[in-house]
């Protein structure tokens, strides 16, 4: 049987667990930038004079800048998914730790009660002990009363054995709760470190992208935006030209329509990594909240949405379905119909509509299927 000091440590562990769980939650999420290659550079019209400038051609430098920005923001998106996954795991582990702490506290109270009862039973047996049963029978004035008392003693002995067995089981349960709490704590600590590492990576990539953009002149920024828009337009046109949507007549379910209404109502709200609303969103924060609003829980990250939700063919998608982008499933959007998505693009942007084919599609998943 474990010592009282060990048992006392369980209460301290329970208190520590409950207190520590409250400080491990931190705000935090997933994005990816359009990736299609831009169109070929156009040459300036002949006869252009300094007094009548035209928009500059997409120079190799701007193309390189755009490619570098895409890489930086994509890397931030991957790190964001890692952050969100660690945060979700930490939430579950925190809940498990709180439950274990409650069990430890309740078990300690039960153990104290059982020890009191066991002590009382032992004292009662001591008071009636000393002589063998034969002597009690010979000395008794009423043999029948002795026999009745013997039956009660046997019942008492049986109850005492049951009491001791329960006490032993309670002690064993407490030891197991403590072990489980230790395991969950280690997992929680590992996820805390994973979150911190992912957060650092996200912040580094976003800072590098912002620094790169800050070095551009106003005219270069405008031209860079034009390049991005043109690339997205060309990718969307090429996607539609494949005929992928011909004959697609899937209609949204009641829940899908609710998800679409929620997501489109968030248009104009800023992107923020790790955010699930109500004022800011990241890509998977928007899609998970849209479907939560429709009464269907979905995984928090774009990668887990891709892994866990049922897949459907692109040509069979309907409004409310989620389109997963890029080979690493680092971006997700909600399909609203007519070849259009609503999504939270990346840092510095807001929730907006875009062409469903403006980014490389990995596949389509369907919540609530």
TORTI-124692 format. One record per residue (C-alpha): residue number from 1; residue in three letters; x, y, z. Coordinates in Angstrom, 2 decimals, always signed. Example, Ala and Ser with C-alpha at 12.3 -4.5 7.8 and 13.67 -1.06 7.14 Angstrom:
! TORTI-124692
(pt 1; "ALA"; (+12.30; -4.50; +7.80));
(pt 2; "SER"; (+13.67; -1.06; +7.14));
! end
This chain:
! TORTI-124692
(pt 1; "UNK"; (+0.00; +0.00; +0.00));
(pt 2; "UNK"; (+1.47; +3.40; -0.96));
(pt 3; "UNK"; (+2.53; +5.79; +1.75));
(pt 4; "UNK"; (+0.49; +8.80; +2.88));
(pt 5; "UNK"; (+3.10; +11.12; +1.43));
(pt 6; "UNK"; (+2.59; +9.64; -2.04));
(pt 7; "UNK"; (-1.17; +9.91; -1.71));
(pt 8; "UNK"; (-0.89; +13.50; -0.52));
(pt 9; "UNK"; (+1.11; +14.29; -3.62));
(pt 10; "UNK"; (-1.89; +13.36; -5.76));
(pt 11; "UNK"; (-3.88; +16.31; -4.44));
(pt 12; "UNK"; (-0.97; +18.62; -5.19));
(pt 13; "UNK"; (-0.81; +17.13; -8.68));
(pt 14; "UNK"; (-4.52; +17.74; -9.15));
(pt 15; "UNK"; (-4.25; +21.37; -8.09));
(pt 16; "UNK"; (-1.19; +21.86; -10.29));
(pt 17; "UNK"; (-2.98; +20.33; -13.26));
(pt 18; "UNK"; (-6.04; +22.55; -12.91));
(pt 19; "UNK"; (-3.95; +25.69; -12.53));
(pt 20; "UNK"; (-1.52; +24.89; -15.31));
(pt 21; "UNK"; (-4.24; +24.05; -17.82));
(pt 22; "UNK"; (-5.56; +27.60; -17.62));
(pt 23; "UNK"; (-2.28; +29.16; -18.77));
(pt 24; "UNK"; (-1.48; +26.92; -21.74));
(pt 25; "UNK"; (-4.17; +28.18; -24.12));
(pt 26; "UNK"; (-2.96; +30.87; -26.47));
(pt 27; "UNK"; (-4.62; +32.59; -29.40));
(pt 28; "UNK"; (-3.44; +31.67; -32.64));
(pt 29; "UNK"; (-3.92; +30.00; -38.61));
(pt 30; "UNK"; (-4.11; +28.53; -42.46));
(pt 31; "UNK"; (-3.60; +30.23; -45.75));
(pt 32; "UNK"; (-2.02; +29.86; -49.11));
(pt 33; "UNK"; (-1.35; +32.35; -51.86));
(pt 34; "UNK"; (-2.45; +31.85; -55.47));
(pt 35; "UNK"; (+0.32; +29.98; -57.19));
(pt 36; "UNK"; (-0.32; +29.81; -60.96));
(pt 37; "UNK"; (+2.46; +31.15; -63.12));
(pt 38; "UNK"; (+1.79; +34.64; -64.49));
(pt 39; "UNK"; (+1.33; +35.37; -68.15));
(pt 40; "UNK"; (+4.27; +36.20; -70.40));
(pt 41; "UNK"; (+5.63; +39.73; -70.20));
(pt 42; "UNK"; (+4.27; +42.30; -72.60));
(pt 43; "UNK"; (+6.70; +44.75; -74.15));
(pt 44; "UNK"; (+6.15; +48.52; -73.83));
(pt 45; "UNK"; (+4.37; +50.13; -76.76));
(pt 46; "UNK"; (+6.80; +51.77; -79.19));
(pt 47; "UNK"; (+7.05; +55.56; -79.08));
(pt 48; "UNK"; (+6.37; +55.85; -75.40));
(pt 49; "UNK"; (+7.72; +59.13; -74.03));
(pt 50; "UNK"; (+8.67; +60.12; -70.51));
(pt 51; "UNK"; (+5.79; +62.60; -70.41));
(pt 52; "UNK"; (+3.22; +59.91; -71.15));
(pt 53; "UNK"; (+4.30; +56.76; -69.23));
(pt 54; "UNK"; (+2.47; +53.49; -69.52));
(pt 55; "UNK"; (+2.23; +50.77; -66.89));
(pt 56; "UNK"; (+5.59; +49.03; -66.66));
(pt 57; "UNK"; (+5.97; +45.59; -68.15));
(pt 58; "UNK"; (+6.09; +42.67; -65.71));
(pt 59; "UNK"; (+9.84; +42.67; -65.27));
(pt 60; "UNK"; (+11.77; +39.60; -64.23));
(pt 61; "UNK"; (+12.44; +41.33; -60.90));
(pt 62; "UNK"; (+8.73; +41.72; -60.14));
(pt 63; "UNK"; (+8.09; +38.17; -61.25));
(pt 64; "UNK"; (+10.79; +37.03; -58.85));
(pt 65; "UNK"; (+9.32; +39.15; -56.07));
(pt 66; "UNK"; (+5.90; +37.63; -56.66));
(pt 67; "UNK"; (+7.32; +34.10; -56.61));
(pt 68; "UNK"; (+9.20; +34.86; -53.40));
(pt 69; "UNK"; (+6.10; +36.31; -51.74));
(pt 70; "UNK"; (+4.11; +33.23; -52.74));
(pt 71; "UNK"; (+6.75; +31.02; -51.14));
(pt 72; "UNK"; (+6.90; +33.04; -47.94));
(pt 73; "UNK"; (+3.15; +33.18; -47.46));
(pt 74; "UNK"; (+2.74; +29.53; -48.37));
(pt 75; "UNK"; (+5.34; +28.57; -45.78));
(pt 76; "UNK"; (+3.47; +30.68; -43.25));
(pt 77; "UNK"; (+0.28; +28.80; -44.16));
(pt 78; "UNK"; (+1.92; +25.43; -43.58));
(pt 79; "UNK"; (+3.24; +26.62; -40.21));
(pt 80; "UNK"; (-0.22; +27.96; -39.40));
(pt 81; "UNK"; (-1.77; +24.57; -39.99));
(pt 82; "UNK"; (+0.82; +23.06; -37.65));
(pt 83; "UNK"; (+0.00; +25.72; -35.05));
(pt 84; "UNK"; (-3.73; +25.07; -35.33));
(pt 85; "UNK"; (-3.27; +21.31; -35.09));
(pt 86; "UNK"; (-1.14; +21.70; -31.95));
(pt 87; "UNK"; (-3.68; +24.07; -30.46));
(pt 88; "UNK"; (-6.57; +21.67; -31.10));
(pt 89; "UNK"; (-4.62; +18.79; -29.54));
(pt 90; "UNK"; (-3.74; +20.98; -26.56));
(pt 91; "UNK"; (-7.42; +21.83; -26.01));
(pt 92; "UNK"; (-8.32; +18.13; -25.88));
(pt 93; "UNK"; (-5.41; +17.34; -23.57));
(pt 94; "UNK"; (-6.32; +20.24; -21.29));
(pt 95; "UNK"; (-9.87; +18.92; -21.02));
(pt 96; "UNK"; (-8.51; +15.45; -20.25));
(pt 97; "UNK"; (-6.24; +16.85; -17.55));
(pt 98; "UNK"; (-9.08; +18.76; -15.93));
(pt 99; "UNK"; (-11.18; +15.59; -15.86));
(pt 100; "UNK"; (-8.30; +13.61; -14.37));
(pt 101; "UNK"; (-7.82; +16.30; -11.73));
(pt 102; "UNK"; (-11.47; +16.01; -10.77));
(pt 103; "UNK"; (-11.14; +12.24; -10.51));
(pt 104; "UNK"; (-8.05; +12.60; -8.32));
(pt 105; "UNK"; (-9.80; +15.02; -5.95));
(pt 106; "UNK"; (-12.93; +12.84; -5.82));
(pt 107; "UNK"; (-10.80; +9.72; -5.33));
(pt 108; "UNK"; (-8.92; +11.32; -2.44));
(pt 109; "UNK"; (-12.19; +12.17; -0.74));
(pt 110; "UNK"; (-13.46; +8.62; -1.23));
(pt 111; "UNK"; (-10.20; +7.17; +0.06));
(pt 112; "UNK"; (-10.40; +9.23; +3.23));
(pt 113; "UNK"; (-13.98; +8.05; +3.81));
(pt 114; "UNK"; (-13.04; +4.39; +3.25));
(pt 115; "UNK"; (-10.07; +4.65; +5.63));
(pt 116; "UNK"; (-12.34; +6.05; +8.34));
(pt 117; "UNK"; (-14.81; +3.20; +7.88));
(pt 118; "UNK"; (-12.02; +0.61; +7.79));
(pt 119; "UNK"; (-10.59; +2.01; +11.01));
(pt 120; "UNK"; (-13.96; +1.81; +12.71));
(pt 121; "UNK"; (-14.42; -1.80; +11.59));
(pt 122; "UNK"; (-10.97; -2.74; +12.86));
(pt 123; "UNK"; (-11.68; -1.14; +16.24));
(pt 124; "UNK"; (-14.96; -3.03; +16.54));
(pt 125; "UNK"; (-13.27; -6.34; +15.82));
(pt 126; "UNK"; (-10.58; -5.57; +18.40));
(pt 127; "UNK"; (-13.18; -4.88; +21.08));
(pt 128; "UNK"; (-14.89; -8.23; +20.49));
(pt 129; "UNK"; (-11.67; -10.20; +20.11));
(pt 130; "UNK"; (-9.43; -11.96; +22.67));
(pt 131; "UNK"; (-11.36; -15.20; +23.31));
(pt 132; "UNK"; (-12.07; -17.98; +20.83));
(pt 133; "UNK"; (-15.68; -18.55; +19.74));
(pt 134; "UNK"; (-15.92; -21.76; +21.88));
(pt 135; "UNK"; (-15.17; -19.78; +25.03));
(pt 136; "UNK"; (-17.76; -17.14; +24.15));
(pt 137; "UNK"; (-20.34; -19.93; +23.67));
(pt 138; "UNK"; (-19.55; -21.57; +27.06));
(pt 139; "UNK"; (-19.62; -18.25; +28.91));
(pt 140; "UNK"; (-22.78; -17.00; +27.26));
(pt 141; "UNK"; (-26.01; -16.95; +29.33));
(pt 142; "UNK"; (-28.03; -17.22; +26.11));
(pt 143; "UNK"; (-26.50; -19.54; +23.50));
(pt 144; "UNK"; (-29.07; -18.47; +20.88));
(pt 145; "UNK"; (-28.11; -14.84; +21.33));
(pt 146; "UNK"; (-24.46; -15.83; +20.85));
(pt 147; "UNK"; (-25.30; -17.71; +17.64));
(pt 148; "UNK"; (-27.27; -14.72; +16.34));
(pt 149; "UNK"; (-24.34; -12.49; +17.18));
(pt 150; "UNK"; (-21.97; -14.85; +15.38));
(pt 151; "UNK"; (-24.06; -14.46; +12.20));
(pt 152; "UNK"; (-23.78; -10.71; +12.49));
(pt 153; "UNK"; (-20.04; -10.98; +12.98));
(pt 154; "UNK"; (-19.70; -13.07; +9.84));
(pt 155; "UNK"; (-21.70; -10.48; +7.94));
(pt 156; "UNK"; (-19.49; -7.79; +9.39));
(pt 157; "UNK"; (-16.36; -9.65; +8.36));
(pt 158; "UNK"; (-17.69; -10.00; +4.83));
(pt 159; "UNK"; (-18.52; -6.30; +4.70));
(pt 160; "UNK"; (-15.06; -5.46; +6.04));
(pt 161; "UNK"; (-13.42; -7.52; +3.30));
(pt 162; "UNK"; (-15.50; -5.68; +0.71));
(pt 163; "UNK"; (-14.52; -2.38; +2.30));
(pt 164; "UNK"; (-10.82; -3.24; +2.16));
(pt 165; "UNK"; (-11.15; -4.38; -1.46));
(pt 166; "UNK"; (-12.80; -1.08; -2.40));
(pt 167; "UNK"; (-10.14; +0.85; -0.53));
(pt 168; "UNK"; (-7.40; -1.01; -2.40));
(pt 169; "UNK"; (-9.13; -0.42; -5.75));
(pt 170; "UNK"; (-9.53; +3.28; -5.01));
(pt 171; "UNK"; (-5.83; +3.56; -4.23));
(pt 172; "UNK"; (-4.98; +1.78; -7.47));
(pt 173; "UNK"; (-7.32; +4.08; -9.41));
(pt 174; "UNK"; (-5.63; +7.12; -7.92));
(pt 175; "UNK"; (-2.23; +5.83; -8.93));
(pt 176; "UNK"; (-3.48; +5.26; -12.50));
(pt 177; "UNK"; (-5.05; +8.73; -12.64));
(pt 178; "UNK"; (-1.73; +10.21; -11.60));
(pt 179; "UNK"; (+0.11; +8.25; -14.31));
(pt 180; "UNK"; (-2.45; +9.29; -16.94));
(pt 181; "UNK"; (-2.16; +12.91; -15.86));
(pt 182; "UNK"; (+1.61; +12.72; -16.21));
(pt 183; "UNK"; (+1.30; +11.36; -19.76));
(pt 184; "UNK"; (-1.24; +14.01; -20.75));
(pt 185; "UNK"; (+0.94; +16.71; -19.22));
(pt 186; "UNK"; (+3.92; +15.56; -21.28));
(pt 187; "UNK"; (+1.81; +15.62; -24.45));
(pt 188; "UNK"; (+0.49; +19.06; -23.55));
(pt 189; "UNK"; (+4.01; +20.34; -23.03));
(pt 190; "UNK"; (+5.12; +18.88; -26.37));
(pt 191; "UNK"; (+2.23; +20.61; -28.13));
(pt 192; "UNK"; (+3.04; +23.86; -26.35));
(pt 193; "UNK"; (+6.54; +23.68; -27.80));
(pt 194; "UNK"; (+5.17; +22.77; -31.23));
(pt 195; "UNK"; (+2.83; +25.77; -31.11));
(pt 196; "UNK"; (+5.66; +28.08; -30.09));
(pt 197; "UNK"; (+7.87; +26.78; -32.89));
(pt 198; "UNK"; (+5.10; +27.14; -35.47));
(pt 199; "UNK"; (+4.24; +30.62; -34.22));
(pt 200; "UNK"; (+7.86; +31.72; -34.57));
(pt 201; "UNK"; (+7.97; +30.33; -38.10));
(pt 202; "UNK"; (+4.75; +32.08; -39.06));
(pt 203; "UNK"; (+5.90; +35.41; -37.71));
(pt 204; "UNK"; (+9.27; +35.09; -39.45));
(pt 205; "UNK"; (+7.73; +34.32; -42.83));
(pt 206; "UNK"; (+5.14; +37.08; -42.61));
(pt 207; "UNK"; (+7.76; +39.60; -41.45));
(pt 208; "UNK"; (+10.01; +38.63; -44.37));
(pt 209; "UNK"; (+7.13; +39.04; -46.82));
(pt 210; "UNK"; (+6.18; +42.42; -45.39));
(pt 211; "UNK"; (+9.80; +43.55; -45.52));
(pt 212; "UNK"; (+10.02; +42.51; -49.16));
(pt 213; "UNK"; (+6.83; +44.35; -50.04));
(pt 214; "UNK"; (+7.96; +47.46; -48.17));
(pt 215; "UNK"; (+10.93; +47.76; -50.51));
(pt 216; "UNK"; (+8.67; +48.20; -53.53));
(pt 217; "UNK"; (+7.68; +51.57; -54.89));
(pt 218; "UNK"; (+4.00; +52.42; -55.10));
(pt 219; "UNK"; (+3.94; +51.81; -58.85));
(pt 220; "UNK"; (+5.66; +48.45; -58.40));
(pt 221; "UNK"; (+3.13; +47.41; -55.77));
(pt 222; "UNK"; (+0.29; +48.30; -58.10));
(pt 223; "UNK"; (+1.87; +46.35; -60.93));
(pt 224; "UNK"; (+2.52; +43.40; -58.63));
(pt 225; "UNK"; (-1.18; +43.37; -57.71));
(pt 226; "UNK"; (-2.05; +43.44; -61.41));
(pt 227; "UNK"; (+0.23; +40.46; -62.02));
(pt 228; "UNK"; (-1.47; +38.49; -59.24));
(pt 229; "UNK"; (-4.93; +39.32; -60.55));
(pt 230; "UNK"; (-4.00; +38.45; -64.11));
(pt 231; "UNK"; (-2.46; +35.14; -63.07));
(pt 232; "UNK"; (-5.56; +34.24; -61.06));
(pt 233; "UNK"; (-7.82; +35.24; -63.98));
(pt 234; "UNK"; (-5.87; +33.14; -66.45));
(pt 235; "UNK"; (-5.86; +30.14; -64.11));
(pt 236; "UNK"; (-9.62; +30.44; -63.59));
(pt 237; "UNK"; (-10.25; +30.72; -67.33));
(pt 238; "UNK"; (-8.08; +27.68; -68.05));
(pt 239; "UNK"; (-9.90; +25.71; -65.35));
(pt 240; "UNK"; (-13.34; +26.62; -66.72));
(pt 241; "UNK"; (-12.20; +25.80; -70.26));
(pt 242; "UNK"; (-11.65; +22.19; -69.21));
(pt 243; "UNK"; (-15.44; +21.89; -68.96));
(pt 244; "UNK"; (-15.21; +20.68; -65.39));
(pt 245; "UNK"; (-18.44; +22.49; -64.45));
(pt 246; "UNK"; (-20.47; +21.47; -67.50));
(pt 247; "UNK"; (-23.56; +19.62; -66.36));
(pt 248; "UNK"; (-22.79; +20.28; -62.70));
(pt 249; "UNK"; (-26.18; +21.00; -61.15));
(pt 250; "UNK"; (-25.59; +20.06; -57.53));
(pt 251; "UNK"; (-27.73; +22.11; -55.18));
(pt 252; "UNK"; (-26.79; +23.06; -51.67));
(pt 253; "UNK"; (-28.35; +21.19; -48.79));
(pt 254; "UNK"; (-30.06; +23.20; -46.07));
(pt 255; "UNK"; (-26.92; +22.97; -43.97));
(pt 256; "UNK"; (-24.68; +23.79; -46.94));
(pt 257; "UNK"; (-26.73; +26.89; -47.67));
(pt 258; "UNK"; (-26.35; +28.00; -44.04));
(pt 259; "UNK"; (-22.58; +27.54; -44.27));
(pt 260; "UNK"; (-22.47; +29.61; -47.47));
(pt 261; "UNK"; (-24.55; +32.40; -45.93));
(pt 262; "UNK"; (-22.30; +32.53; -42.88));
(pt 263; "UNK"; (-19.07; +32.57; -44.89));
(pt 264; "UNK"; (-20.21; +35.24; -47.35));
(pt 265; "UNK"; (-21.44; +37.39; -44.47));
(pt 266; "UNK"; (-17.82; +37.58; -43.25));
(pt 267; "UNK"; (-16.57; +39.21; -46.46));
(pt 268; "UNK"; (-14.36; +42.21; -45.81));
(pt 269; "UNK"; (-13.11; +40.92; -42.44));
(pt 270; "UNK"; (-9.31; +40.72; -42.16));
(pt 271; "UNK"; (-7.25; +37.57; -42.37));
(pt 272; "UNK"; (-5.43; +36.69; -39.16));
(pt 273; "UNK"; (-3.56; +33.45; -38.64));
(pt 274; "UNK"; (-5.05; +31.30; -35.90));
(pt 275; "UNK"; (-8.32; +33.26; -35.91));
(pt 276; "UNK"; (-11.79; +31.70; -35.92));
(pt 277; "UNK"; (-13.81; +34.92; -35.80));
(pt 278; "UNK"; (-15.84; +36.79; -35.08));
(pt 279; "UNK"; (-13.75; +39.75; -36.27));
(pt 280; "UNK"; (-10.90; +37.99; -38.08));
(pt 281; "UNK"; (-10.36; +34.60; -39.73));
(pt 282; "UNK"; (-7.77; +32.40; -41.31));
(pt 283; "UNK"; (-8.77; +30.08; -44.13));
(pt 284; "UNK"; (-9.68; +26.99; -42.10));
(pt 285; "UNK"; (-11.05; +29.14; -39.30));
(pt 286; "UNK"; (-13.58; +30.52; -41.77));
(pt 287; "UNK"; (-14.61; +27.15; -43.18));
(pt 288; "UNK"; (-14.80; +25.38; -39.81));
(pt 289; "UNK"; (-16.88; +28.18; -38.31));
(pt 290; "UNK"; (-19.16; +28.31; -41.35));
(pt 291; "UNK"; (-20.04; +24.65; -40.93));
(pt 292; "UNK"; (-20.22; +24.91; -37.15));
(pt 293; "UNK"; (-22.80; +27.66; -37.70));
(pt 294; "UNK"; (-24.69; +25.17; -39.87));
(pt 295; "UNK"; (-24.61; +22.63; -37.03));
(pt 296; "UNK"; (-21.92; +20.35; -38.45));
(pt 297; "UNK"; (-18.54; +20.21; -36.68));
(pt 298; "UNK"; (-15.53; +19.78; -38.98));
(pt 299; "UNK"; (-11.80; +19.53; -38.25));
(pt 300; "UNK"; (-10.05; +22.81; -37.49));
(pt 301; "UNK"; (-7.22; +22.64; -40.03));
(pt 302; "UNK"; (-7.29; +22.39; -43.81));
(pt 303; "UNK"; (-5.07; +19.31; -43.71));
(pt 304; "UNK"; (-7.35; +17.49; -41.28));
(pt 305; "UNK"; (-10.41; +18.57; -43.28));
(pt 306; "UNK"; (-8.79; +16.89; -46.28));
(pt 307; "UNK"; (-7.90; +13.76; -44.31));
(pt 308; "UNK"; (-11.13; +13.25; -42.40));
(pt 309; "UNK"; (-14.01; +14.51; -44.53));
(pt 310; "UNK"; (-15.54; +12.49; -47.40));
(pt 311; "UNK"; (-14.05; +13.27; -50.82));
(pt 312; "UNK"; (-16.20; +14.10; -53.83));
(pt 313; "UNK"; (-15.28; +14.63; -57.48));
(pt 314; "UNK"; (-14.71; +18.23; -58.51));
(pt 315; "UNK"; (-17.38; +17.95; -61.20));
(pt 316; "UNK"; (-19.89; +16.81; -58.56));
(pt 317; "UNK"; (-19.27; +19.56; -56.03));
(pt 318; "UNK"; (-22.12; +21.68; -54.76));
(pt 319; "UNK"; (-22.37; +24.91; -52.74));
(pt 320; "UNK"; (-21.10; +24.38; -49.22));
(pt 321; "UNK"; (-18.43; +21.88; -50.19));
(pt 322; "UNK"; (-14.84; +22.67; -49.21));
(pt 323; "UNK"; (-12.17; +22.95; -51.88));
(pt 324; "UNK"; (-8.68; +22.02; -50.67));
(pt 325; "UNK"; (-5.74; +23.66; -52.43));
(pt 326; "UNK"; (-2.07; +22.79; -53.06));
(pt 327; "UNK"; (-0.39; +19.40; -52.74));
(pt 328; "UNK"; (+0.13; +19.87; -49.00));
(pt 329; "UNK"; (-3.53; +20.82; -48.36));
(pt 330; "UNK"; (-2.37; +24.13; -46.92));
(pt 331; "UNK"; (-5.36; +26.21; -48.02));
(pt 332; "UNK"; (-9.12; +25.72; -48.02));
(pt 333; "UNK"; (-12.10; +27.65; -49.33));
(pt 334; "UNK"; (-15.87; +27.23; -49.32));
(pt 335; "UNK"; (-17.56; +26.73; -52.68));
(pt 336; "UNK"; (-20.53; +29.08; -53.21));
(pt 337; "UNK"; (-21.50; +27.95; -56.70));
(pt 338; "UNK"; (-21.01; +29.09; -60.31));
(pt 339; "UNK"; (-17.28; +28.40; -60.15));
(pt 340; "UNK"; (-16.78; +30.77; -57.22));
(pt 341; "UNK"; (-15.34; +30.39; -53.73));
(pt 342; "UNK"; (-15.29; +32.51; -50.59));
(pt 343; "UNK"; (-12.06; +32.34; -48.60));
(pt 344; "UNK"; (-9.63; +34.11; -46.29));
(pt 345; "UNK"; (-6.61; +34.46; -48.62));
(pt 346; "UNK"; (-3.56; +35.48; -46.58));
(pt 347; "UNK"; (-2.12; +38.11; -44.23));
(pt 348; "UNK"; (-2.88; +41.62; -45.42));
(pt 349; "UNK"; (-6.04; +40.52; -47.23));
(pt 350; "UNK"; (-9.69; +40.18; -46.28));
(pt 351; "UNK"; (-12.32; +37.48; -46.69));
(pt 352; "UNK"; (-13.36; +37.68; -50.33));
(pt 353; "UNK"; (-14.79; +35.91; -53.36));
(pt 354; "UNK"; (-12.48; +34.36; -55.95));
(pt 355; "UNK"; (-12.50; +31.92; -58.83));
(pt 356; "UNK"; (-12.49; +28.32; -57.65));
(pt 357; "UNK"; (-9.83; +27.49; -60.20));
(pt 358; "UNK"; (-7.55; +30.42; -59.42));
(pt 359; "UNK"; (-5.31; +28.16; -57.30));
(pt 360; "UNK"; (-4.17; +24.56; -57.82));
(pt 361; "UNK"; (-6.98; +22.30; -56.58));
(pt 362; "UNK"; (-6.05; +19.22; -54.57));
(pt 363; "UNK"; (-9.62; +18.02; -54.19));
(pt 364; "UNK"; (-13.06; +18.59; -52.75));
(pt 365; "UNK"; (-14.52; +17.38; -49.45));
(pt 366; "UNK"; (-18.09; +17.42; -48.20));
(pt 367; "UNK"; (-19.00; +18.09; -44.56));
(pt 368; "UNK"; (-22.12; +16.41; -43.28));
(pt 369; "UNK"; (-22.12; +13.78; -46.00));
! end
